[in-house]
Amino acid sequence: MGRYVFKLPDVGEGTTDAEIVAWHVKVGDTVKEEQDLVDVMTDKATVEMTCPVAGKIVALHGELGQKTAVGAPLVELEVDGAGNIAGNGKAVPVAETKPAAKNAEPVPPEPRIAAAAKGKPLASPAVRQRARALGIELSSVPGRGPEERITHADLDSFIMGGNALRAAARDGVEDVKVIGLRRKIAEKMQESKRRIPHYTYVEEIDMTELEAMRAHLNATKRADQPKLNVLPFLMRALVRVLPDFPQINATFDDEAGVVHRHRATHVGIATQTENGLIVPVVRHAESLDLWSSAREIARVAAAARENKAAKEELSGSTITLTSLGAMGGLATTPVINHPEVAIIGPNAIVERAVVRGGQIAVRKMMNLSSSYDHRVVDGHDAATFIQRLKALLEHPAMLFME
């Protein structure tokens, strides 16, 4: 028998290290060649590492959230034959780590072990949050997962079994380590707010005519055409107006002191996924018609949610759209997607009583929120820009007129 050490390979594009975000094996496991070992995250993407040999896991190097340098050991195996290391060098195994499913939030090992030692029920953060919201004590729920871990299905069975939801005093603190994509999001948001002097502008828009057009187009569309929401119309309005506001369709290299004004419109689509907020990009939106815009928005958003977006689909945006859909609220103060200088956020469309021609009428109204980098975009320009968008959205036929 020999020892084989699997080291973090060079994943390209100048990457010097990667963060461990999910282990799929534990010490003592027997693995096959090409079996998933670990997921690591670089600045560009999450990469799945597979085992190049068959053998038995004897040591794991690195805990969840730890950054590992390229060339550093990740996994040590006992294999048939000589292996790839000489001598009797023996690595010290790290704490045993439970495998994490793809696209799921990894569970840090230390809280898991502590919970088991104290007799507390095992459950993922999402299950605990749901139980708290429902007022359910997890100690009352039978766990049918591995090591009696409580799953969402166990909660469903508990509720469907007629168990009364009871109010109870709550105590304790759950520590959730910020790692992987969630840490990347936190770092990016912090950098954006630290570096960019934001200001937000909100305008009220009468969406009655556009909503009537959208309903008609959806009712009469072909089977191969996608269903339209508000975003394709807003994207069409952007590509019509932005050529007159090049300082808004821009990115700012503040270290070099250079504003890059882009002729092409590459629209970032802020997309909520199981792993956090991701911004895939619709490239050359100026070349797309309404239906193509809707199709491309749906495609890149689905790719992001399914963790299938290519690297080039996750960077290079020149302006971002962010929408909470029906939960859009009255107004938002969206955070700019650095190094862009503007972000646009449609809010919920609601029926309200408004005055039109001296008469009270019920109209479908929406607030359009937007934030700007005050170093690059003056308040007057932002207001003028939004008023131009407002005119197009309130008279949607103009979207299709040159």
C-alpha positions as CSV (number, residue, x, y, z in Angstrom):
1,M,0.0,0.0,0.0
2,G,1.1,3.5,-0.7
3,R,0.1,7.1,0.0
4,Y,-1.2,9.5,-2.6
5,V,-1.5,13.3,-1.9
6,F,-3.9,15.2,-4.1
7,K,-2.9,18.9,-4.3
8,L,-4.9,21.9,-5.3
9,P,-4.2,22.2,-9.1
10,D,-3.7,25.4,-11.0
11,V,-7.3,26.2,-12.3
12,G,-6.0,28.9,-14.7
13,E,-6.4,32.7,-15.2
14,G,-3.6,33.6,-12.7
15,T,-5.4,32.0,-9.7
16,T,-3.0,31.6,-6.8
17,D,-5.4,30.2,-4.2
18,A,-9.0,29.0,-3.7
19,E,-11.4,28.8,-0.8
20,I,-12.8,25.4,0.3
21,V,-16.6,25.7,0.2
22,A,-17.8,22.0,0.4
23,W,-16.3,18.7,1.2
24,H,-17.9,15.6,-0.4
25,V,-15.9,13.0,1.5
26,K,-14.7,12.4,5.0
27,V,-11.8,10.6,6.6
28,G,-12.3,6.8,6.3
29,D,-14.3,6.9,3.1
30,T,-13.3,4.6,0.2
31,V,-13.5,6.6,-3.0
32,K,-13.4,5.7,-6.7
33,E,-11.5,7.4,-9.5
34,E,-13.3,10.6,-10.7
35,Q,-15.5,10.7,-7.6
36,D,-16.2,14.2,-6.3
37,L,-13.9,15.3,-3.5
38,V,-14.2,19.0,-2.8
39,D,-15.6,22.2,-4.2
40,V,-13.4,25.2,-4.2
41,M,-14.2,28.8,-5.1
42,T,-11.8,31.2,-6.9
43,D,-12.5,34.8,-7.8
44,K,-14.0,33.6,-11.0
45,A,-16.1,30.5,-10.3
46,T,-16.8,27.4,-8.1
47,V,-14.8,24.4,-9.3
48,E,-15.5,20.8,-8.5
49,M,-12.4,18.7,-7.8
50,T,-12.6,15.0,-8.5
51,C,-10.2,12.2,-7.3
52,P,-7.6,11.1,-9.8
53,V,-7.1,7.7,-8.1
54,A,-9.1,5.1,-6.2
55,G,-8.3,4.7,-2.5
56,K,-9.2,5.3,1.1
57,I,-9.3,8.8,2.6
58,V,-6.8,9.2,5.5
59,A,-6.6,13.0,5.8
60,L,-8.3,16.1,4.7
61,H,-6.3,19.3,4.6
62,G,-8.4,22.5,5.2
63,E,-11.7,23.4,6.7
64,L,-14.7,25.1,5.2
65,G,-13.9,28.8,4.5
66,Q,-10.2,28.2,4.5
67,K,-8.1,29.5,1.6
68,T,-5.6,27.0,0.2
69,A,-2.7,27.9,-2.1
70,V,-2.2,26.3,-5.5
71,G,0.0,23.3,-5.0
72,A,-0.9,22.8,-1.3
73,P,-2.2,19.3,-0.2
74,L,-6.0,18.9,-0.1
75,V,-6.6,15.2,0.3
76,E,-4.3,12.3,1.3
77,L,-5.3,8.7,0.3
78,E,-4.1,5.2,1.0
79,V,-3.8,3.5,-2.4
80,D,-2.7,0.3,-4.0
81,G,0.9,0.5,-5.2
82,A,3.5,3.1,-4.4
83,G,1.4,6.2,-4.5
84,N,3.1,9.5,-5.2
85,I,4.9,10.4,-2.0
86,A,8.0,8.8,-0.5
87,G,9.0,8.2,3.1
88,N,6.7,8.0,6.2
89,G,5.5,11.6,6.2
90,K,2.1,11.6,7.8
91,A,-0.3,14.5,7.6
92,V,-2.5,15.5,10.5
93,P,-6.2,15.0,9.7
94,V,-8.5,17.9,10.2
95,A,-11.8,17.5,11.9
96,E,-14.2,15.2,10.1
97,T,-16.5,17.1,7.8
98,K,-19.9,16.0,6.7
99,P,-20.3,16.0,2.8
100,A,-22.3,18.9,1.5
101,A,-24.8,18.6,-1.4
102,K,-24.2,20.7,-4.5
103,N,-25.9,24.2,-4.4
104,A,-26.5,23.8,-0.6
105,E,-25.0,25.9,2.1
106,P,-22.2,23.9,3.7
107,V,-22.5,23.2,7.4
108,P,-19.3,24.1,9.3
109,P,-18.0,21.1,11.2
110,E,-17.4,22.7,14.6
111,P,-21.0,23.8,15.3
112,R,-22.3,20.4,14.1
113,I,-20.0,18.4,16.5
114,A,-20.8,20.7,19.4
115,A,-24.6,20.3,18.8
116,A,-24.3,16.5,18.7
117,A,-22.2,16.4,21.9
118,K,-24.8,18.5,23.8
119,G,-27.7,16.4,22.5
120,K,-29.2,19.2,20.4
121,P,-31.1,18.2,17.3
122,L,-29.1,18.3,14.1
123,A,-30.5,20.4,11.3
124,S,-29.3,22.8,8.5
125,P,-29.5,26.6,9.0
126,A,-32.4,26.7,6.6
127,V,-34.4,24.0,8.5
128,R,-33.7,25.8,11.8
129,Q,-34.9,29.2,10.4
130,R,-38.1,27.6,9.0
131,A,-38.8,25.9,12.3
132,R,-38.3,29.2,14.2
133,A,-40.7,30.9,11.8
134,L,-43.3,28.2,12.4
135,G,-42.8,28.2,16.1
136,I,-41.8,24.6,16.2
137,E,-39.3,23.2,18.7
138,L,-36.9,21.0,16.8
139,S,-36.5,18.7,19.8
140,S,-40.1,17.7,19.2
141,V,-39.5,16.7,15.5
142,P,-38.2,13.1,14.8
143,G,-35.2,13.4,12.4
144,R,-35.0,10.7,9.7
145,G,-31.8,12.0,8.0
146,P,-28.3,10.8,8.5
147,E,-27.4,10.8,12.2
148,E,-31.1,11.7,12.9
149,R,-30.6,15.0,11.1
150,I,-33.9,16.9,10.8
151,T,-34.8,17.7,7.2
152,H,-37.5,19.9,5.5
153,A,-39.4,16.6,4.8
154,D,-39.4,15.8,8.6
155,L,-40.9,19.2,9.3
156,D,-43.6,18.6,6.7
157,S,-44.4,15.3,8.2
158,F,-44.6,16.8,11.7
159,I,-47.0,19.5,10.5
160,M,-49.2,17.2,8.4
161,G,-49.4,14.8,11.3
162,G,-51.6,17.3,13.1
163,N,-49.0,18.4,15.7
164,A,-50.0,21.7,17.2
165,L,-47.7,24.6,16.8
166,R,-46.9,25.8,20.2
167,A,-45.3,29.0,21.3
168,A,-42.2,28.4,23.4
169,A,-39.4,30.4,24.9
170,R,-36.3,30.4,22.8
171,D,-32.7,30.7,23.7
172,G,-29.3,30.0,22.3
173,V,-27.2,31.4,19.5
174,E,-26.5,29.8,16.2
175,D,-23.1,30.7,14.7
176,V,-23.0,30.5,10.9
177,K,-19.6,31.1,9.3
178,V,-19.6,33.4,6.3
179,I,-17.8,31.5,3.6
180,G,-17.9,30.9,-0.1
181,L,-20.3,32.9,-2.3
182,R,-21.9,34.6,0.7
183,R,-18.4,35.9,1.7
184,K,-17.8,37.1,-1.9
185,I,-21.1,39.0,-1.9
186,A,-20.3,40.6,1.5
187,E,-16.9,41.7,0.3
188,K,-18.3,43.1,-2.9
189,M,-21.1,45.0,-1.2
190,Q,-18.7,46.4,1.4
191,E,-16.3,47.5,-1.3
192,S,-19.1,49.1,-3.3
193,K,-20.4,51.1,-0.3
194,R,-16.8,52.0,0.9
195,R,-15.6,53.2,-2.5
196,I,-18.7,54.7,-4.1
197,P,-20.6,57.8,-2.8
198,H,-24.1,56.6,-3.6
199,Y,-27.2,58.7,-4.1
200,T,-30.7,57.3,-5.0
201,Y,-33.4,58.8,-7.1
202,V,-37.0,57.5,-7.1
203,E,-39.7,58.4,-9.7
204,E,-43.3,57.3,-9.9
205,I,-44.4,55.8,-13.2
206,D,-47.9,55.1,-14.6
207,M,-47.6,51.6,-16.0
208,T,-51.2,51.2,-17.0
209,E,-50.6,51.3,-20.8
210,L,-47.5,49.1,-20.6
211,E,-49.3,46.5,-18.5
212,A,-52.2,46.4,-21.0
213,M,-49.7,45.9,-23.8
214,R,-47.8,43.2,-21.9
215,A,-51.0,41.3,-21.1
216,H,-52.0,41.4,-24.8
217,L,-48.6,40.3,-26.0
218,N,-48.6,37.4,-23.5
219,A,-52.1,36.4,-24.5
220,T,-51.3,36.3,-28.2
221,K,-47.7,35.1,-28.2
222,R,-46.5,32.1,-30.1
223,A,-45.8,28.9,-28.2
224,D,-42.1,29.3,-28.8
225,Q,-42.0,32.9,-27.4
226,P,-41.2,33.5,-23.7
227,K,-43.7,35.1,-21.3
228,L,-43.0,38.8,-20.8
229,N,-42.5,40.5,-17.5
230,V,-41.5,44.1,-16.9
231,L,-37.7,43.7,-17.3
232,P,-37.6,43.2,-21.1
233,F,-39.5,46.5,-21.6
234,L,-37.2,48.3,-19.1
235,M,-34.2,46.9,-21.0
236,R,-35.6,48.1,-24.3
237,A,-36.1,51.6,-22.7
238,L,-32.5,51.6,-21.4
239,V,-30.9,50.8,-24.8
240,R,-33.0,53.6,-26.3
241,V,-32.0,56.2,-23.8
242,L,-28.5,55.3,-22.7
243,P,-26.7,56.5,-25.9
244,D,-27.7,60.1,-24.8
245,F,-26.2,59.5,-21.3
246,P,-22.8,57.8,-21.9
247,Q,-21.7,58.8,-18.4
248,I,-24.3,56.4,-17.0
249,N,-23.5,53.4,-19.2
250,A,-20.1,53.4,-17.8
251,T,-17.6,51.8,-15.4
252,F,-15.2,53.8,-13.2
253,D,-11.6,52.8,-12.6
254,D,-11.2,55.0,-9.6
255,E,-7.6,53.9,-8.9
256,A,-6.5,55.0,-12.4
257,G,-9.0,57.9,-12.4
258,V,-10.6,56.8,-15.7
259,V,-14.3,56.5,-16.6
260,H,-14.8,53.9,-19.3
261,R,-17.9,54.9,-21.4
262,H,-19.3,51.9,-23.2
263,R,-21.0,52.0,-26.5
264,A,-22.3,48.5,-26.0
265,T,-25.0,47.9,-23.4
266,H,-24.2,44.8,-21.3
267,V,-27.0,44.6,-18.7
268,G,-26.4,42.8,-15.4
269,I,-29.5,40.9,-14.1
270,A,-29.4,40.7,-10.3
271,T,-30.6,37.1,-9.7
272,Q,-31.4,35.5,-6.3
273,T,-30.1,31.9,-6.1
274,E,-29.9,29.3,-3.3
275,N,-26.3,30.4,-2.8
276,G,-26.9,34.2,-2.8
277,L,-27.2,37.1,-5.2
278,I,-25.5,36.6,-8.5
279,V,-25.4,39.0,-11.5
280,P,-25.3,37.2,-14.8
281,V,-25.0,39.5,-17.9
282,V,-27.1,40.0,-21.0
283,R,-24.5,41.1,-23.6
284,H,-25.3,43.6,-26.4
285,A,-28.8,44.3,-25.2
286,E,-28.9,47.0,-27.9
287,S,-29.0,44.2,-30.5
288,L,-32.0,42.4,-29.0
289,D,-35.7,42.9,-29.7
290,L,-38.3,42.6,-27.0
291,W,-38.8,38.8,-27.3
292,S,-35.0,38.2,-27.6
293,S,-34.5,40.3,-24.5
294,A,-37.0,38.3,-22.5
295,R,-35.5,35.0,-23.7
296,E,-31.9,36.1,-22.8
297,I,-32.9,37.4,-19.4
298,A,-34.6,34.1,-18.6
299,R,-31.6,32.1,-20.0
300,V,-28.9,33.8,-18.0
301,A,-31.0,33.9,-14.8
302,A,-31.7,30.2,-15.1
303,A,-28.0,29.5,-15.7
304,A,-27.1,31.4,-12.5
305,R,-29.7,29.6,-10.4
306,E,-28.5,26.2,-11.6
307,N,-24.9,27.1,-11.1
308,K,-24.2,26.6,-14.9
309,A,-23.4,30.1,-15.9
310,A,-20.1,30.4,-17.8
311,K,-17.4,32.7,-16.5
312,E,-17.9,35.2,-19.3
313,E,-21.6,35.4,-18.4
314,L,-20.8,36.6,-14.8
315,S,-18.8,39.7,-15.6
316,G,-18.5,42.6,-17.9
317,S,-21.8,44.4,-17.2
318,T,-22.1,48.1,-17.8
319,I,-25.3,48.7,-15.9
320,T,-27.4,46.5,-13.7
321,L,-31.2,45.8,-13.3
322,T,-32.3,44.6,-9.9
323,S,-35.9,43.6,-9.2
324,L,-37.8,41.9,-6.4
325,G,-40.7,41.2,-8.6
326,A,-44.1,41.2,-6.9
327,M,-42.3,41.8,-3.5
328,G,-40.7,45.0,-4.9
329,G,-42.1,47.2,-2.1
330,L,-42.6,51.0,-2.4
331,A,-39.0,52.0,-3.0
332,T,-35.5,50.6,-2.7
333,T,-32.0,52.1,-2.4
334,P,-30.0,49.6,-4.6
335,V,-26.3,49.2,-4.1
336,I,-24.2,49.8,-7.3
337,N,-22.5,46.8,-8.8
338,H,-18.9,48.1,-8.6
339,P,-17.2,49.2,-10.9
340,E,-20.4,50.3,-12.6
341,V,-21.8,53.8,-11.9
342,A,-25.6,53.1,-12.0
343,I,-28.2,50.5,-11.0
344,I,-31.9,50.5,-11.8
345,G,-34.6,48.8,-9.6
346,P,-38.3,48.6,-10.6
347,N,-40.6,48.2,-7.6
348,A,-44.0,46.6,-7.3
349,I,-46.8,47.6,-9.6
350,V,-49.9,48.4,-7.6
351,E,-53.3,49.9,-8.3
352,R,-53.7,53.4,-6.8
353,A,-56.1,56.3,-7.0
354,V,-54.5,59.2,-8.9
355,V,-55.7,62.4,-10.3
356,R,-55.8,62.6,-14.1
357,G,-57.3,65.6,-15.9
358,G,-59.0,66.8,-12.7
359,Q,-60.6,63.4,-12.1
360,I,-59.7,60.6,-9.7
361,A,-58.8,57.4,-11.6
362,V,-57.4,54.0,-10.7
363,R,-54.1,53.4,-12.4
364,K,-51.3,50.8,-12.2
365,M,-48.4,52.7,-10.6
366,M,-44.8,51.7,-10.0
367,N,-41.9,53.5,-8.3
368,L,-38.6,53.2,-10.2
369,S,-35.6,53.3,-7.9
370,S,-32.1,54.0,-9.1
371,S,-28.7,54.7,-7.5
372,Y,-25.7,56.5,-9.0
373,D,-22.0,57.1,-8.3
374,H,-21.9,60.8,-7.5
375,R,-18.3,61.1,-8.6
376,V,-19.4,60.4,-12.2
377,V,-23.1,61.1,-12.5
378,D,-24.6,64.5,-11.5
379,G,-28.0,64.6,-9.9
380,H,-29.5,66.6,-12.8
381,D,-28.3,64.1,-15.4
382,A,-29.7,61.2,-13.3
383,A,-33.1,62.9,-13.0
384,T,-33.2,63.7,-16.8
385,F,-32.2,60.1,-17.6
386,I,-35.1,58.7,-15.4
387,Q,-37.6,61.2,-16.9
388,R,-36.7,59.9,-20.4
389,L,-37.2,56.3,-19.2
390,K,-40.5,57.4,-17.6
391,A,-41.8,58.8,-20.9
392,L,-41.0,55.6,-22.8
393,L,-42.6,53.3,-20.2
394,E,-45.7,55.5,-19.9
395,H,-46.1,55.5,-23.7
396,P,-44.8,52.0,-24.6
397,A,-45.5,52.3,-28.3
398,M,-42.6,54.7,-28.4
399,L,-40.3,51.8,-27.5
400,F,-40.8,50.4,-31.0
401,M,-40.5,53.7,-32.9
402,E,-37.2,55.1,-34.2
